[in-house]
């Protein structure tokens, strides 16, 4: 389902990615990691609050599991 019009104050995954200068997969990763939460929409077509996207863009990002494994192995 594509939105005919997006409610004011919300962004699709694609628009959130454009606003942050990242790929849509990064937005989905932020959701999976708890950095960003869905505010509306469906599971397949989520919408994100503009304020939440802005906060997620500047939020500190935890290290990836790959980086953590490298740290553990080098110690």
N, C-alpha and C positions, 0 to 999 in steps of 0.2 A: 504494500500500500504506500504510495507516494502521497504526500500531502498537497492538496490543492492550494491551501494557504496555511502557513505556520502561525500559530497563535503568537501575539506579541510577547517578547521576552524569552522566547525559546529558540533553540537551534537544533537542526538535524545533526547527525554524526558528521556528514560531509561539511556542513557550514561551520560546525565547531572546529573541525580540523583546519579549515581555511583560516578561521579567526586566530588559531594558535600557531599557524605555520607548520603544521605537522600532517602526517598521513592519517586517514580515517582509522587505520589499524591501531595507531597510537592512542586515539580517543577510546577505542574499545579496550585497549590494554589498561588505560587509566581507570576505566570502570571496573575491570577485573581485579585490579590492585587496590581499589577503594579510594582512589584519588578523586574520582568524579562519580557522581551518582545520577541515574536517570531521574528526570523530574516528571515526565509525562510520556505519552505515546505507548507503543506496544513493545514487546520484547524484540521483535524483528525490526521495528522502526521507532527507536526511542527518540525522545526530545530531551534536551538539556537546557536548564536555566542559564541565561547569559551570565549572570553573576557567578554561578558555579563553574562555568567554563573559564571565566577570567581568573577565578581563584585557583583552579587546577593548573592553569598555564604557569602561574608563578609559584605553585607549591613545590616544596622540596620533593624530589623523587627518590624513593628507596633504590638501593643498588639492585641490579638484576641478579638472579640466582647464579648466572654464569660468573659475574664479577665476585660474588661472595665465595664461590667455589675456588676461584683463583686466589683470593685472599687466604682462605683456609689452607690451600695447598702450599702457599709460599711461606707460611708461618712455621 
